[in-house]
Amino acid sequence: MRSGFSPTASSKYDWIGPPDRLSNLRPIIYHIPENETPLERKLRHLRQETEDWNHEFWTNQNFSFTKV
C-alpha cells in the first residue's frame, strides 16, 4: 500500500485517500465483501492492477516532466 491511511475493519465502502505526492492520483482501498464471489474478486484484483499501473505511469511521467 502506498499510503498510510486505512479504513476500519467494519467499513463497507471503498476508501479514497489524498492525492499521492508523486503521481497526483488518489489511492483507493477497495472494500472486500464478506461473501465475495470469485468473479467479484477477479474484478477487484484487475481494478487494483490498473490503479497500480496508472500510479507507476503517472509517477514516471510527472518525474520526466519536471526534469525537463
PDB file of N, H, CA, C and O in Angstrom:
ATOM      1  N   MET A   1       0.858  -1.168   0.000  1.00  0.00           N
ATOM      2  CA  MET A   1       0.000   0.000   0.000  1.00  0.00           C
ATOM      3  C   MET A   1       0.908   1.237   0.000  1.00  0.00           C
ATOM      4  O   MET A   1       1.872   1.303   0.763  1.00  0.00           O
ATOM      5  N   ARG A   2       0.602   2.193  -0.841  1.00  0.00           N
ATOM      6  H   ARG A   2      -0.181   2.139  -1.460  1.00  0.00           H
ATOM      7  CA  ARG A   2       1.427   3.390  -0.978  1.00  0.00           C
ATOM      8  C   ARG A   2       1.147   4.419   0.094  1.00  0.00           C
ATOM      9  O   ARG A   2       2.013   5.239   0.399  1.00  0.00           O
ATOM     10  N   SER A   3      -0.021   4.399   0.662  1.00  0.00           N
ATOM     11  H   SER A   3      -0.724   3.733   0.414  1.00  0.00           H
ATOM     12  CA  SER A   3      -0.411   5.452   1.593  1.00  0.00           C
ATOM     13  C   SER A   3      -0.545   4.889   3.002  1.00  0.00           C
ATOM     14  O   SER A   3      -0.671   3.680   3.195  1.00  0.00           O
ATOM     15  N   GLY A   4      -0.516   5.785   3.976  1.00  0.00           N
ATOM     16  H   GLY A   4      -0.413   6.768   3.819  1.00  0.00           H
ATOM     17  CA  GLY A   4      -0.613   5.353   5.359  1.00  0.00           C
ATOM     18  C   GLY A   4      -2.038   5.294   5.882  1.00  0.00           C
ATOM     19  O   GLY A   4      -2.249   4.906   7.031  1.00  0.00           O
ATOM     20  N   PHE A   5      -3.025   5.668   5.069  1.00  0.00           N
ATOM     21  H   PHE A   5      -2.853   5.983   4.135  1.00  0.00           H
ATOM     22  CA  PHE A   5      -4.404   5.661   5.549  1.00  0.00           C
ATOM     23  C   PHE A   5      -4.996   4.268   5.391  1.00  0.00           C
ATOM     24  O   PHE A   5      -4.601   3.515   4.501  1.00  0.00           O
ATOM     25  N   SER A   6      -5.944   3.930   6.259  1.00  0.00           N
ATOM     26  H   SER A   6      -6.264   4.542   6.982  1.00  0.00           H
ATOM     27  CA  SER A   6      -6.622   2.640   6.125  1.00  0.00           C
ATOM     28  C   SER A   6      -7.994   2.709   6.785  1.00  0.00           C
ATOM     29  O   SER A   6      -8.171   3.341   7.827  1.00  0.00           O
ATOM     30  N   PRO A   7      -8.965   2.041   6.150  1.00  0.00           N
ATOM     31  CA  PRO A   7     -10.312   2.024   6.716  1.00  0.00           C
ATOM     32  C   PRO A   7     -10.384   1.106   7.931  1.00  0.00           C
ATOM     33  O   PRO A   7      -9.522   0.252   8.137  1.00  0.00           O
ATOM     34  N   THR A   8     -11.414   1.299   8.718  1.00  0.00           N
ATOM     35  H   THR A   8     -12.115   1.993   8.551  1.00  0.00           H
ATOM     36  CA  THR A   8     -11.639   0.401   9.849  1.00  0.00           C
ATOM     37  C   THR A   8     -12.091  -0.952   9.323  1.00  0.00           C
ATOM     38  O   THR A   8     -12.579  -1.048   8.197  1.00  0.00           O
ATOM     39  N   ALA A   9     -11.937  -1.971  10.107  1.00  0.00           N
ATOM     40  H   ALA A   9     -11.541  -1.893  11.022  1.00  0.00           H
ATOM     41  CA  ALA A   9     -12.304  -3.320   9.682  1.00  0.00           C
ATOM     42  C   ALA A   9     -13.799  -3.432   9.386  1.00  0.00           C
ATOM     43  O   ALA A   9     -14.204  -4.263   8.572  1.00  0.00           O
ATOM     44  N   SER A  10     -14.623  -2.610  10.033  1.00  0.00           N
ATOM     45  H   SER A  10     -14.295  -1.935  10.694  1.00  0.00           H
ATOM     46  CA  SER A  10     -16.076  -2.695   9.847  1.00  0.00           C
ATOM     47  C   SER A  10     -16.569  -1.880   8.645  1.00  0.00           C
ATOM     48  O   SER A  10     -17.766  -1.874   8.357  1.00  0.00           O
ATOM     49  N   SER A  11     -15.658  -1.191   7.938  1.00  0.00           N
ATOM     50  H   SER A  11     -14.685  -1.196   8.172  1.00  0.00           H
ATOM     51  CA  SER A  11     -16.053  -0.359   6.798  1.00  0.00           C
ATOM     52  C   SER A  11     -16.656  -1.210   5.684  1.00  0.00           C
ATOM     53  O   SER A  11     -16.175  -2.307   5.399  1.00  0.00           O
ATOM     54  N   LYS A  12     -17.709  -0.698   5.060  1.00  0.00           N
ATOM     55  H   LYS A  12     -18.100   0.193   5.292  1.00  0.00           H
ATOM     56  CA  LYS A  12     -18.381  -1.422   3.988  1.00  0.00           C
ATOM     57  C   LYS A  12     -18.264  -0.680   2.656  1.00  0.00           C
ATOM     58  O   LYS A  12     -19.016  -0.954   1.720  1.00  0.00           O
ATOM     59  N   TYR A  13     -17.320   0.258   2.574  1.00  0.00           N
ATOM     60  H   TYR A  13     -16.709   0.480   3.334  1.00  0.00           H
ATOM     61  CA  TYR A  13     -17.170   1.092   1.387  1.00  0.00           C
ATOM     62  C   TYR A  13     -15.709   1.147   0.950  1.00  0.00           C
ATOM     63  O   TYR A  13     -14.803   0.892   1.744  1.00  0.00           O
ATOM     64  N   ASP A  14     -15.492   1.481  -0.312  1.00  0.00           N
ATOM     65  H   ASP A  14     -16.228   1.688  -0.957  1.00  0.00           H
ATOM     66  CA  ASP A  14     -14.150   1.758  -0.785  1.00  0.00           C
ATOM     67  C   ASP A  14     -13.676   3.054  -0.130  1.00  0.00           C
ATOM     68  O   ASP A  14     -14.474   3.962   0.104  1.00  0.00           O
ATOM     69  N   TRP A  15     -12.411   3.138   0.156  1.00  0.00           N
ATOM     70  H   TRP A  15     -11.763   2.400  -0.035  1.00  0.00           H
ATOM     71  CA  TRP A  15     -11.835   4.355   0.727  1.00  0.00           C
ATOM     72  C   TRP A  15     -10.918   4.980  -0.304  1.00  0.00           C
ATOM     73  O   TRP A  15     -10.106   4.295  -0.925  1.00  0.00           O
ATOM     74  N   ILE A  16     -11.051   6.287  -0.485  1.00  0.00           N
ATOM     75  H   ILE A  16     -11.711   6.844   0.020  1.00  0.00           H
ATOM     76  CA  ILE A  16     -10.228   7.027  -1.421  1.00  0.00           C
ATOM     77  C   ILE A  16      -9.389   8.002  -0.616  1.00  0.00           C
ATOM     78  O   ILE A  16      -9.915   8.839   0.118  1.00  0.00           O
ATOM     79  N   GLY A  17      -8.080   7.882  -0.763  1.00  0.00           N
ATOM     80  H   GLY A  17      -7.653   7.202  -1.359  1.00  0.00           H
ATOM     81  CA  GLY A  17      -7.168   8.680   0.036  1.00  0.00           C
ATOM     82  C   GLY A  17      -6.787   9.995  -0.621  1.00  0.00           C
ATOM     83  O   GLY A  17      -7.262  10.321  -1.709  1.00  0.00           O
ATOM     84  N   PRO A  18      -5.935  10.736   0.043  1.00  0.00           N
ATOM     85  CA  PRO A  18      -5.457  12.013  -0.501  1.00  0.00           C
ATOM     86  C   PRO A  18      -4.544  11.756  -1.701  1.00  0.00           C
ATOM     87  O   PRO A  18      -3.995  10.662  -1.838  1.00  0.00           O
ATOM     88  N   PRO A  19      -4.378  12.757  -2.570  1.00  0.00           N
ATOM     89  CA  PRO A  19      -3.521  12.580  -3.747  1.00  0.00           C
ATOM     90  C   PRO A  19      -2.092  12.193  -3.358  1.00  0.00           C
ATOM     91  O   PRO A  19      -1.519  12.733  -2.411  1.00  0.00           O
ATOM     92  N   ASP A  20      -1.547  11.268  -4.096  1.00  0.00           N
ATOM     93  H   ASP A  20      -2.012  10.829  -4.865  1.00  0.00           H
ATOM     94  CA  ASP A  20      -0.164  10.861  -3.914  1.00  0.00           C
ATOM     95  C   ASP A  20       0.750  12.009  -4.343  1.00  0.00           C
ATOM     96  O   ASP A  20       0.463  12.674  -5.338  1.00  0.00           O
ATOM     97  N   ARG A  21       1.825  12.253  -3.629  1.00  0.00           N
ATOM     98  H   ARG A  21       2.058  11.712  -2.820  1.00  0.00           H
ATOM     99  CA  ARG A  21       2.679  13.398  -3.941  1.00  0.00           C
ATOM    100  C   ARG A  21       3.465  13.221  -5.236  1.00  0.00           C
ATOM    101  O   ARG A  21       3.925  14.211  -5.804  1.00  0.00           O
ATOM    102  N   LEU A  22       3.632  11.997  -5.717  1.00  0.00           N
ATOM    103  H   LEU A  22       3.259  11.193  -5.256  1.00  0.00           H
ATOM    104  CA  LEU A  22       4.387  11.766  -6.949  1.00  0.00           C
ATOM    105  C   LEU A  22       3.489  11.620  -8.177  1.00  0.00           C
ATOM    106  O   LEU A  22       3.763  12.214  -9.220  1.00  0.00           O
ATOM    107  N   SER A  23       2.419  10.833  -8.057  1.00  0.00           N
ATOM    108  H   SER A  23       2.196  10.351  -7.210  1.00  0.00           H
ATOM    109  CA  SER A  23       1.556  10.582  -9.223  1.00  0.00           C
ATOM    110  C   SER A  23       0.367  11.536  -9.295  1.00  0.00           C
ATOM    111  O   SER A  23      -0.243  11.683 -10.354  1.00  0.00           O
ATOM    112  N   ASN A  24       0.032  12.182  -8.188  1.00  0.00           N
ATOM    113  H   ASN A  24       0.527  12.064  -7.327  1.00  0.00           H
ATOM    114  CA  ASN A  24      -1.163  13.032  -8.063  1.00  0.00           C
ATOM    115  C   ASN A  24      -2.472  12.242  -8.153  1.00  0.00           C
ATOM    116  O   ASN A  24      -3.544  12.839  -8.243  1.00  0.00           O
ATOM    117  N   LEU A  25      -2.396  10.921  -8.129  1.00  0.00           N
ATOM    118  H   LEU A  25      -1.525  10.436  -8.056  1.00  0.00           H
ATOM    119  CA  LEU A  25      -3.600  10.094  -8.139  1.00  0.00           C
ATOM    120  C   LEU A  25      -4.003   9.778  -6.708  1.00  0.00           C
ATOM    121  O   LEU A  25      -3.159   9.658  -5.821  1.00  0.00           O
ATOM    122  N   ARG A  26      -5.292   9.649  -6.502  1.00  0.00           N
ATOM    123  H   ARG A  26      -5.978   9.747  -7.223  1.00  0.00           H
ATOM    124  CA  ARG A  26      -5.804   9.302  -5.178  1.00  0.00           C
ATOM    125  C   ARG A  26      -5.837   7.778  -5.032  1.00  0.00           C
ATOM    126  O   ARG A  26      -6.516   7.105  -5.807  1.00  0.00           O
ATOM    127  N   PRO A  27      -5.122   7.228  -4.061  1.00  0.00           N
ATOM    128  CA  PRO A  27      -5.133   5.770  -3.881  1.00  0.00           C
ATOM    129  C   PRO A  27      -6.504   5.305  -3.382  1.00  0.00           C
ATOM    130  O   PRO A  27      -7.194   6.016  -2.652  1.00  0.00           O
ATOM    131  N   ILE A  28      -6.871   4.105  -3.794  1.00  0.00           N
ATOM    132  H   ILE A  28      -6.310   3.528  -4.387  1.00  0.00           H
ATOM    133  CA  ILE A  28      -8.158   3.524  -3.398  1.00  0.00           C
ATOM    134  C   ILE A  28      -7.886   2.227  -2.651  1.00  0.00           C
ATOM    135  O   ILE A  28      -7.109   1.386  -3.102  1.00  0.00           O
ATOM    136  N   ILE A  29      -8.531   2.081  -1.516  1.00  0.00           N
ATOM    137  H   ILE A  29      -9.162   2.765  -1.150  1.00  0.00           H
ATOM    138  CA  ILE A  29      -8.537   0.797  -0.811  1.00  0.00           C
ATOM    139  C   ILE A  29      -9.929   0.220  -1.024  1.00  0.00           C
ATOM    140  O   ILE A  29     -10.926   0.761  -0.548  1.00  0.00           O
ATOM    141  N   TYR A  30      -9.972  -0.883  -1.745  1.00  0.00           N
ATOM    142  H   TYR A  30      -9.161  -1.323  -2.132  1.00  0.00           H
ATOM    143  CA  TYR A  30     -11.250  -1.476  -2.112  1.00  0.00           C
ATOM    144  C   TYR A  30     -11.829  -2.307  -0.972  1.00  0.00           C
ATOM    145  O   TYR A  30     -11.131  -3.082  -0.318  1.00  0.00           O
ATOM    146  N   HIS A  31     -13.125  -2.120  -0.758  1.00  0.00           N
ATOM    147  H   HIS A  31     -13.693  -1.491  -1.289  1.00  0.00           H
ATOM    148  CA  HIS A  31     -13.843  -2.918   0.231  1.00  0.00           C
ATOM    149  C   HIS A  31     -13.916  -4.357  -0.262  1.00  0.00           C
ATOM    150  O   HIS A  31     -14.182  -4.603  -1.439  1.00  0.00           O
ATOM    151  N   ILE A  32     -13.684  -5.288   0.621  1.00  0.00           N
ATOM    152  H   ILE A  32     -13.468  -5.088   1.577  1.00  0.00           H
ATOM    153  CA  ILE A  32     -13.811  -6.705   0.279  1.00  0.00           C
ATOM    154  C   ILE A  32     -15.055  -7.230   0.977  1.00  0.00           C
ATOM    155  O   ILE A  32     -15.066  -7.382   2.198  1.00  0.00           O
ATOM    156  N   PRO A  33     -16.120  -7.512   0.196  1.00  0.00           N
ATOM    157  CA  PRO A  33     -17.353  -8.007   0.813  1.00  0.00           C
ATOM    158  C   PRO A  33     -17.128  -9.357   1.489  1.00  0.00           C
ATOM    159  O   PRO A  33     -16.270 -10.141   1.084  1.00  0.00           O
ATOM    160  N   GLU A  34     -17.905  -9.598   2.510  1.00  0.00           N
ATOM    161  H   GLU A  34     -18.602  -8.961   2.839  1.00  0.00           H
ATOM    162  CA  GLU A  34     -17.788 -10.857   3.258  1.00  0.00           C
ATOM    163  C   GLU A  34     -18.012 -12.072   2.364  1.00  0.00           C
ATOM    164  O   GLU A  34     -17.302 -13.071   2.479  1.00  0.00           O
ATOM    165  N   ASN A  35     -18.991 -11.986   1.480  1.00  0.00           N
ATOM    166  H   ASN A  35     -19.568 -11.174   1.386  1.00  0.00           H
ATOM    167  CA  ASN A  35     -19.333 -13.109   0.589  1.00  0.00           C
ATOM    168  C   ASN A  35     -18.883 -12.825  -0.845  1.00  0.00           C
ATOM    169  O   ASN A  35     -19.644 -13.030  -1.790  1.00  0.00           O
ATOM    170  N   GLU A  36     -17.671 -12.363  -0.999  1.00  0.00           N
ATOM    171  H   GLU A  36     -17.053 -12.196  -0.231  1.00  0.00           H
ATOM    172  CA  GLU A  36     -17.159 -12.014  -2.324  1.00  0.00           C
ATOM    173  C   GLU A  36     -17.089 -13.254  -3.214  1.00  0.00           C
ATOM    174  O   GLU A  36     -16.533 -14.282  -2.828  1.00  0.00           O
ATOM    175  N   THR A  37     -17.664 -13.136  -4.412  1.00  0.00           N
ATOM    176  H   THR A  37     -18.116 -12.301  -4.725  1.00  0.00           H
ATOM    177  CA  THR A  37     -17.633 -14.238  -5.368  1.00  0.00           C
ATOM    178  C   THR A  37     -16.287 -14.239  -6.088  1.00  0.00           C
ATOM    179  O   THR A  37     -15.567 -13.240  -6.057  1.00  0.00           O
ATOM    180  N   PRO A  38     -15.941 -15.350  -6.736  1.00  0.00           N
ATOM    181  CA  PRO A  38     -14.688 -15.374  -7.499  1.00  0.00           C
ATOM    182  C   PRO A  38     -14.645 -14.297  -8.598  1.00  0.00           C
ATOM    183  O   PRO A  38     -13.589 -13.724  -8.863  1.00  0.00           O
ATOM    184  N   LEU A  39     -15.774 -14.030  -9.224  1.00  0.00           N
ATOM    185  H   LEU A  39     -16.632 -14.495  -9.009  1.00  0.00           H
ATOM    186  CA  LEU A  39     -15.823 -13.010 -10.261  1.00  0.00           C
ATOM    187  C   LEU A  39     -15.621 -11.606  -9.671  1.00  0.00           C
ATOM    188  O   LEU A  39     -14.925 -10.780 -10.263  1.00  0.00           O
ATOM    189  N   GLU A  40     -16.218 -11.340  -8.525  1.00  0.00           N
ATOM    190  H   GLU A  40     -16.783 -12.011  -8.045  1.00  0.00           H
ATOM    191  CA  GLU A  40     -16.016 -10.053  -7.848  1.00  0.00           C
ATOM    192  C   GLU A  40     -14.556  -9.893  -7.428  1.00  0.00           C
ATOM    193  O   GLU A  40     -13.989  -8.806  -7.538  1.00  0.00           O
ATOM    194  N   ARG A  41     -13.958 -10.972  -6.950  1.00  0.00           N
ATOM    195  H   ARG A  41     -14.420 -11.854  -6.860  1.00  0.00           H
ATOM    196  CA  ARG A  41     -12.554 -10.940  -6.539  1.00  0.00           C
ATOM    197  C   ARG A  41     -11.660 -10.631  -7.748  1.00  0.00           C
ATOM    198  O   ARG A  41     -10.725  -9.836  -7.657  1.00  0.00           O
ATOM    199  N   LYS A  42     -11.967 -11.276  -8.881  1.00  0.00           N
ATOM    200  H   LYS A  42     -12.727 -11.922  -8.955  1.00  0.00           H
ATOM    201  CA  LYS A  42     -11.187 -11.039 -10.091  1.00  0.00           C
ATOM    202  C   LYS A  42     -11.291  -9.571 -10.519  1.00  0.00           C
ATOM    203  O   LYS A  42     -10.285  -8.957 -10.876  1.00  0.00           O
ATOM    204  N   LEU A  43     -12.492  -9.013 -10.484  1.00  0.00           N
ATOM    205  H   LEU A  43     -13.309  -9.511 -10.193  1.00  0.00           H
ATOM    206  CA  LEU A  43     -12.697  -7.615 -10.850  1.00  0.00           C
ATOM    207  C   LEU A  43     -11.919  -6.689  -9.906  1.00  0.00           C
ATOM    208  O   LEU A  43     -11.276  -5.739 -10.352  1.00  0.00           O
ATOM    209  N   ARG A  44     -11.982  -6.968  -8.615  1.00  0.00           N
ATOM    210  H   ARG A  44     -12.504  -7.740  -8.252  1.00  0.00           H
ATOM    211  CA  ARG A  44     -11.263  -6.143  -7.638  1.00  0.00           C
ATOM    212  C   ARG A  44      -9.755  -6.192  -7.897  1.00  0.00           C
ATOM    213  O   ARG A  44      -9.080  -5.166  -7.820  1.00  0.00           O
ATOM    214  N   HIS A  45      -9.228  -7.373  -8.202  1.00  0.00           N
ATOM    215  H   HIS A  45      -9.776  -8.207  -8.265  1.00  0.00           H
ATOM    216  CA  HIS A  45      -7.801  -7.508  -8.483  1.00  0.00           C
ATOM    217  C   HIS A  45      -7.420  -6.773  -9.770  1.00  0.00           C
ATOM    218  O   HIS A  45      -6.369  -6.135  -9.830  1.00  0.00           O
ATOM    219  N   LEU A  46      -8.260  -6.860 -10.791  1.00  0.00           N
ATOM    220  H   LEU A  46      -9.113  -7.379 -10.742  1.00  0.00           H
ATOM    221  CA  LEU A  46      -7.984  -6.146 -12.038  1.00  0.00           C
ATOM    222  C   LEU A  46      -8.019  -4.637 -11.825  1.00  0.00           C
ATOM    223  O   LEU A  46      -7.192  -3.912 -12.379  1.00  0.00           O
ATOM    224  N   ARG A  47      -8.958  -4.165 -11.037  1.00  0.00           N
ATOM    225  H   ARG A  47      -9.630  -4.754 -10.586  1.00  0.00           H
ATOM    226  CA  ARG A  47      -9.026  -2.734 -10.733  1.00  0.00           C
ATOM    227  C   ARG A  47      -7.766  -2.290  -9.990  1.00  0.00           C
ATOM    228  O   ARG A  47      -7.216  -1.227 -10.281  1.00  0.00           O
ATOM    229  N   GLN A  48      -7.311  -3.095  -9.039  1.00  0.00           N
ATOM    230  H   GLN A  48      -7.758  -3.958  -8.802  1.00  0.00           H
ATOM    231  CA  GLN A  48      -6.107  -2.753  -8.284  1.00  0.00           C
ATOM    232  C   GLN A  48      -4.882  -2.763  -9.188  1.00  0.00           C
ATOM    233  O   GLN A  48      -4.035  -1.875  -9.090  1.00  0.00           O
ATOM    234  N   GLU A  49      -4.776  -3.756 -10.069  1.00  0.00           N
ATOM    235  H   GLU A  49      -5.464  -4.478 -10.149  1.00  0.00           H
ATOM    236  CA  GLU A  49      -3.646  -3.810 -11.001  1.00  0.00           C
ATOM    237  C   GLU A  49      -3.632  -2.578 -11.902  1.00  0.00           C
ATOM    238  O   GLU A  49      -2.571  -2.015 -12.173  1.00  0.00           O
ATOM    239  N   THR A  50      -4.808  -2.161 -12.365  1.00  0.00           N
ATOM    240  H   THR A  50      -5.670  -2.619 -12.145  1.00  0.00           H
ATOM    241  CA  THR A  50      -4.908  -0.976 -13.211  1.00  0.00           C
ATOM    242  C   THR A  50      -4.501   0.267 -12.434  1.00  0.00           C
ATOM    243  O   THR A  50      -3.785   1.121 -12.956  1.00  0.00           O
ATOM    244  N   GLU A  51      -4.948   0.369 -11.205  1.00  0.00           N
ATOM    245  H   GLU A  51      -5.530  -0.325 -10.781  1.00  0.00           H
ATOM    246  CA  GLU A  51      -4.575   1.515 -10.363  1.00  0.00           C
ATOM    247  C   GLU A  51      -3.064   1.542 -10.135  1.00  0.00           C
ATOM    248  O   GLU A  51      -2.448   2.606 -10.194  1.00  0.00           O
ATOM    249  N   ASP A  52      -2.469   0.384  -9.877  1.00  0.00           N
ATOM    250  H   ASP A  52      -2.969  -0.480  -9.829  1.00  0.00           H
ATOM    251  CA  ASP A  52      -1.018   0.315  -9.665  1.00  0.00           C
ATOM    252  C   ASP A  52      -0.261   0.733 -10.927  1.00  0.00           C
ATOM    253  O   ASP A  52       0.725   1.466 -10.851  1.00  0.00           O
ATOM    254  N   TRP A  53      -0.726   0.264 -12.088  1.00  0.00           N
ATOM    255  H   TRP A  53      -1.527  -0.331 -12.151  1.00  0.00           H
ATOM    256  CA  TRP A  53      -0.098   0.636 -13.351  1.00  0.00           C
ATOM    257  C   TRP A  53      -0.203   2.146 -13.576  1.00  0.00           C
ATOM    258  O   TRP A  53       0.780   2.788 -13.946  1.00  0.00           O
ATOM    259  N   ASN A  54      -1.385   2.711 -13.354  1.00  0.00           N
ATOM    260  H   ASN A  54      -2.184   2.190 -13.054  1.00  0.00           H
ATOM    261  CA  ASN A  54      -1.580   4.153 -13.523  1.00  0.00           C
ATOM    262  C   ASN A  54      -0.665   4.951 -12.588  1.00  0.00           C
ATOM    263  O   ASN A  54      -0.077   5.955 -12.990  1.00  0.00           O
ATOM    264  N   HIS A  55      -0.556   4.499 -11.352  1.00  0.00           N
ATOM    265  H   HIS A  55      -1.034   3.684 -11.025  1.00  0.00           H
ATOM    266  CA  HIS A  55       0.306   5.181 -10.387  1.00  0.00           C
ATOM    267  C   HIS A  55       1.749   5.209 -10.897  1.00  0.00           C
ATOM    268  O   HIS A  55       2.395   6.257 -10.884  1.00  0.00           O
ATOM    269  N   GLU A  56       2.247   4.065 -11.340  1.00  0.00           N
ATOM    270  H   GLU A  56       1.722   3.213 -11.350  1.00  0.00           H
ATOM    271  CA  GLU A  56       3.618   3.987 -11.837  1.00  0.00           C
ATOM    272  C   GLU A  56       3.797   4.858 -13.090  1.00  0.00           C
ATOM    273  O   GLU A  56       4.782   5.587 -13.207  1.00  0.00           O
ATOM    274  N   PHE A  57       2.849   4.778 -14.016  1.00  0.00           N
ATOM    275  H   PHE A  57       2.048   4.186 -13.921  1.00  0.00           H
ATOM    276  CA  PHE A  57       2.918   5.564 -15.239  1.00  0.00           C
ATOM    277  C   PHE A  57       2.978   7.054 -14.945  1.00  0.00           C
ATOM    278  O   PHE A  57       3.852   7.754 -15.455  1.00  0.00           O
ATOM    279  N   TRP A  58       2.047   7.545 -14.118  1.00  0.00           N
ATOM    280  H   TRP A  58       1.337   6.976 -13.703  1.00  0.00           H
ATOM    281  CA  TRP A  58       1.982   8.978 -13.845  1.00  0.00           C
ATOM    282  C   TRP A  58       3.122   9.456 -12.964  1.00  0.00           C
ATOM    283  O   TRP A  58       3.532  10.613 -13.063  1.00  0.00           O
ATOM    284  N   THR A  59       3.635   8.603 -12.116  1.00  0.00           N
ATOM    285  H   THR A  59       3.302   7.664 -12.036  1.00  0.00           H
ATOM    286  CA  THR A  59       4.822   8.962 -11.349  1.00  0.00           C
ATOM    287  C   THR A  59       5.982   9.204 -12.307  1.00  0.00           C
ATOM    288  O   THR A  59       6.693  10.202 -12.190  1.00  0.00           O
ATOM    289  N   ASN A  60       6.174   8.285 -13.260  1.00  0.00           N
ATOM    290  H   ASN A  60       5.597   7.474 -13.356  1.00  0.00           H
ATOM    291  CA  ASN A  60       7.258   8.427 -14.237  1.00  0.00           C
ATOM    292  C   ASN A  60       7.036   9.646 -15.132  1.00  0.00           C
ATOM    293  O   ASN A  60       7.979  10.388 -15.409  1.00  0.00           O
ATOM    294  N   GLN A  61       5.810   9.857 -15.583  1.00  0.00           N
ATOM    295  H   GLN A  61       5.045   9.254 -15.358  1.00  0.00           H
ATOM    296  CA  GLN A  61       5.505  10.998 -16.441  1.00  0.00           C
ATOM    297  C   GLN A  61       5.774  12.318 -15.716  1.00  0.00           C
ATOM    298  O   GLN A  61       6.396  13.225 -16.268  1.00  0.00           O
ATOM    299  N   ASN A  62       5.307  12.412 -14.497  1.00  0.00           N
ATOM    300  H   ASN A  62       4.801  11.675 -14.048  1.00  0.00           H
ATOM    301  CA  ASN A  62       5.474  13.647 -13.732  1.00  0.00           C
ATOM    302  C   ASN A  62       6.950  13.902 -13.421  1.00  0.00           C
ATOM    303  O   ASN A  62       7.405  15.045 -13.439  1.00  0.00           O
ATOM    304  N   PHE A  63       7.695  12.826 -13.135  1.00  0.00           N
ATOM    305  H   PHE A  63       7.326  11.897 -13.121  1.00  0.00           H
ATOM    306  CA  PHE A  63       9.116  12.969 -12.881  1.00  0.00           C
ATOM    307  C   PHE A  63       9.833  13.446 -14.145  1.00  0.00           C
ATOM    308  O   PHE A  63      10.667  14.348 -14.078  1.00  0.00           O
ATOM    309  N   SER A  64       9.514  12.847 -15.297  1.00  0.00           N
ATOM    310  H   SER A  64       8.836  12.114 -15.351  1.00  0.00           H
ATOM    311  CA  SER A  64      10.113  13.246 -16.567  1.00  0.00           C
ATOM    312  C   SER A  64       9.775  14.688 -16.912  1.00  0.00           C
ATOM    313  O   SER A  64      10.630  15.427 -17.401  1.00  0.00           O
ATOM    314  N   PHE A  65       8.567  15.084 -16.666  1.00  0.00           N
ATOM    315  H   PHE A  65       7.872  14.484 -16.268  1.00  0.00           H
ATOM    316  CA  PHE A  65       8.116  16.440 -16.981  1.00  0.00           C
ATOM    317  C   PHE A  65       8.867  17.489 -16.147  1.00  0.00           C
ATOM    318  O   PHE A  65       9.264  18.532 -16.667  1.00  0.00           O
ATOM    319  N   THR A  66       9.055  17.208 -14.873  1.00  0.00           N
ATOM    320  H   THR A  66       8.732  16.361 -14.451  1.00  0.00           H
ATOM    321  CA  THR A  66       9.727  18.182 -14.015  1.00  0.00           C
ATOM    322  C   THR A  66      11.240  18.202 -14.265  1.00  0.00           C
ATOM    323  O   THR A  66      11.913  19.174 -13.921  1.00  0.00           O
ATOM    324  N   LYS A  67      11.767  17.142 -14.857  1.00  0.00           N
ATOM    325  H   LYS A  67      11.220  16.353 -15.137  1.00  0.00           H
ATOM    326  CA  LYS A  67      13.190  17.066 -15.166  1.00  0.00           C
ATOM    327  C   LYS A  67      13.577  17.975 -16.340  1.00  0.00           C
ATOM    328  O   LYS A  67      14.712  18.445 -16.419  1.00  0.00           O
ATOM    329  N   VAL A  68      12.642  18.215 -17.236  1.00  0.00           N
ATOM    330  H   VAL A  68      11.720  17.834 -17.172  1.00  0.00           H
ATOM    331  CA  VAL A  68      12.922  18.974 -18.460  1.00  0.00           C
ATOM    332  C   VAL A  68      13.132  20.424 -18.206  1.00  0.00           C
ATOM    333  O   VAL A  68      13.376  21.185 -19.142  1.00  0.00           O
TER     334      VAL A  68
END
